[in-house]
Each structure stands twice: as C-alpha cells, then as structure tokens.
Amino acid sequence: MWAADHVVAPTPGFAITIPETANEFAIKGNHLTLVKGNQFDGRNKTDPHKHIHEFLGIYDMFKYRDTENEVARLIMFPLSLTGEAKTWLDELNEGTIKTWDELRTAFISRFFPPALFDRLLGEIQAFSQHEKKSLTDDWLCMKEMLQNCHGHNLSKGNIIKIFYHGLSEITQEVLNAAAGGIFLFKTPNQAYQLLEDKVLLKLDWAKSQKTKSFLKKTVAFTDEGSNNSNTDKIMARMDAMTLKMDA
C-alpha cells in the first residue's frame, strides 16, 4: 500500500540553464582539474571577487571558440564551488540563471552582500594605528583593507586623510618630517608615493639584514679553525658597516 500511495518527489532541476551548444564541444580534463583545485567554500573570510578573478584566470589559460566562451564558464563554475557555496547554488530555483553575468551577479550578491560592504567600509573609515605596529605595517594593513572592500570608490586624497588622521601624534610628526613639511600638504599622488617608498625601503632593509646575517655565518664557517684575529677583524668591519646601513 505504501508503494501504491506514496508520491515520489521529482528530482530538483539545475539552477543554471546550459545552452544546447554545450553538446558541440568538450571541456578539457586538465582544465577541470585546475578549477576543482581552486574551490570556494563560502566561509566568512573568503572573498568572492577574488574567486571570480582566479576562476577567470584559470579559464583564460585554455582557449575555446568565441561562441562557446560563456557556455564553458557556465559549465565549469559550479565545479569551483564547495561547501556552503555549492549548497547555495543547488538551492536556487530551476532555470534561475541563463547567462554568465547573471551567475556572477548572483554569486557576488550572496557572498559579498551590502551589509558586509558597509562593515568593511566602516572599518576603513574608523582606521586607527595599532600601538605595536610600525608606520609601514599600518600602511600595508590599510591597503589590504581597501583591497578587501571592493567598490569602495574612495579617492587617493580621502584614503590619505583617513590614514593620516588615524595615526598617533608621534607617528604623524615622523611622517611630516619624512615629507619635509606637513604631510597633508602634499598632493594625493605625492603622499601615496611617499608611503609606498617607505614600504620599499623597509623591504630593502629587511633583505640587507638577512644578507648581513648570511655573510657573518659564511665568514665564521670559512675561517673556522683559522686565525681568530683575522675573523674578529672582518666581523668588526661588518658590524661597522651594519651601523652605517641602519643609520
């Protein structure tokens, strides 16, 4: 009786409508492997914009005929999703998505909603210097925040003002000294470049520190068992050079 009376629910259809031209070509196997190796799971800290960018980067590595470009994207993109993101796509109504633009818009809207954008923008506008971080580290942190807040539309001038006013008074004075005057009197491009130059300077300094450490170890190893006085002289010279480089 159960078999006779029970109604079997129909299998849900697919949210993405694949054009009939999909039957006219095949997706390359190694292409699918790369796509599956770079999956998006929809967790809080995952960036849907970055995933789209990386997906298209992988897609562009393989060439399909122009008329099939969109079809190939529609077929492969679901394979780049896993976890919560895959569940989201599976739960969409049948035939909801017919084009790549519709798929991209729906994906971004779900995993980068307005509330998340507002929160990220608010964090940028409320920026304040971390007491244990250097000026360079804080600038790198600001750039990362800007990169994560897609579509913030903040001009360089506004970014510079937000960053400067979020610094401590001591750090502001350091930045003014580096600018040879009031930092905010610089043009946005000049101020931005000054901060970028400080980042490059710190990176170069870090590399020089590693080089000096390596040279000291090399000298010590080379002169092991030899005249210690010669080694001491070399090390003393290197220490003197280190002081000059640090200054």
N, C-alpha and C positions, 0 to 999 in steps of 0.2 A: 504493500500500500504506500509505503514511503516513497518508493521509486516511481510510482504512478502519479502521486500527488505533488511531489517535490519539484519546484521550478528552479532550474539551474540558471544562475545569473550569467548574462553574456560577458565575455571577456572584454575588459575596457579597451577602447581604441587608443591609437597613438596620438599624442598632442600635436605632433608635427606632421603636416601633410607633405609627403615626398612626391615631387612631380614624376610623371611617367618616364621622363628621360633618364631616371636613375637606373633603369634596366638596360641602358645602352652602354654602360661602362662599369668598370670595377675599381674599387679603392685599392691602392697599393698596400700590401701587407705590412711592409716596414713603416709606412705612414701611420697605419692604425696603431702599431706598437709604440711609436713616439707619442701619439695622442693619449693613449692609455697610461703612459708613463708620466704624464703631467696632468693629473686629475685634480679637480676642485671639489672639496667636500662640504663647503657652505658653513664652516665654523666661523665664529665671530671675528677672528683676526685675519681671515682670508680675504683677499682683495679681488673682487670680480672683474674690475677694469684690467688689473694685471693679468688675470687668467685669460681674458679675451685677447690681450696683446700677445701673450705667449702662444695661445692656440693659433692665432693667425700667423705668427712667426713660423711655427711648425708647418702649418698648411702651405705657406708660400714656398717652402722647400721643395714641394712637389708640384709639377705643372699638369693641369687638366685643361681641356678645351674651354674657351671662354664661356660657352653656353652652359657648361656644367659646373662652373665655379660655385655658384650658390647651392646647387644640389649637393655637391660634395661636402660643403660646410654643414648643411642641414643633416646629412647622414652621420658625419663624424663627431659633431659637437656633443651629442648625448653621451658618446663614449668617453668624453673628457670629464664627465661628472660622476661623483660617487657620494655615498652617504646622504646627508640631508639635501644636497643639491639634486641628486638623482631622484630622491623621493618627491621633491618639488615638481620636477618635470613630469614624472609619472602621474601625478595627481591633477595635472591640468586637463581641462575638457578636451575631448577628441576634436581635432581639426582647429585648435586654437591658433596655431602658428602655421603660416604659409610661406613666409619669406625669412631671409637671414636677418633683416633689420628688425622684424617683429620678434625673432628669437633673442637677439641681442638686447633689445629694449626690455623685454620681459625678464630676462636674466639679471640685468643691471638693476631694474626696479625692485626685484625681490631681494637681492643681496647687497644693494647699496641704496637703501631707502632714504627718503628725505630726513627722517629722524637721525640717522647715522651721519648724514652730511652736516646737519645742524650741530651735532655734538662735536664733530671734528673741527668745524669752523670756529665753534666757541672755544675749543682748546687752543687754537692758534691765536685768537684774539685775546685770550687770557694768559698768554705766554709770560713766564717769569723765570729768571735764571736759577738753575739748580746750584745750591751753595757749594757742592762738591765737584762741579764741572767747570772746565775752562771755557773761555770765550769761544774758542774753536769748536769744542764739543757741543756747546749750546747752539751754535750756528748750524752745525750738521744735524742736530735734533730738529731745529726749525725747518730745515729743508726736507727732512723726512716727513714731518707733519704736513707740509704743503703738498708733497707728492702723494700722500695718502688721501688728501681731501680733494678729490677730482672735481674740477669745475668751480674752484673757489673764486676765481676771477679777481683775485687781489693783485693790484699793480705792484711793481717793484717798490715804488715810493711808500705805499701802505705797509708792505712787508718790512721794509727797513724801519719805519716808525714803530711798528708793533714790537719788533725785535729790540730796538734801542731802549724803548721805554720799559721793557721787561727786564733789563739788566740792572744790576746793583749800581749804586753811585760810583763805587770804586772802579768797576769794570767800564762804566761809561767814560770815566776820565782816562782810562787806559786807551779806549777806542778813540777818544778825542785826540790824545797825544799821537796815536798812530796815524790819524788823519791830518795832523798838522794844524788843527783848529777844531771847530765844532763839527762833529761827525755829521750831524743832520743838515749842515750847510752844503754838504757835497750833493752832487746830482745823484739820483737813484742808481744810475749805472756806475758812477764812481764809487759810491758807498758799497754797492753789491760786489764790485770787483775787489775792493779792499778786504772785505770779509773772505772772499774766495782766495785771495793771495795769502791770507793768514793760515787758511787750511792747507794750502800747498806748502807753505813754509814749515808748518808743523810736521807734515808728512815727510818732507826732506830731512828735517831734524831727526825724526824717528829712524829714518833709514841710515843716517850718519851714525846714530848711536849703535845700531846693530853692526854697522861696518867696523866701528872702533872696537866693539866687543870681540868681533871675529878676529881682527888683526892682533889684539892682545893675546888671544888664545893661540893664534898661529905663531907669534913670536915666542911665547912661552914653550910651545911644543917643539919648535925648531931648535931653540937654544937649550933644551933640556940636557943636562949633563955637561954643557959647555961653560965657559967663563961667565959666572953670575954677574960680574961687574958690568959686562957689555949689555946683558939683558936689562939690568937695572937702568942703564943709561938710556936705552931705547924706550923703555917703559916711561921714564921720566919725561922724555921728549914728547911722547904720545899724550901724556897727561897734560902737558903744557899746551899742546895743540887742542886738546879737548876743551880746556878752559877758554881758549880764544874762540873756538867754534860755538860754544854755549853762549858766550857773551854776544 
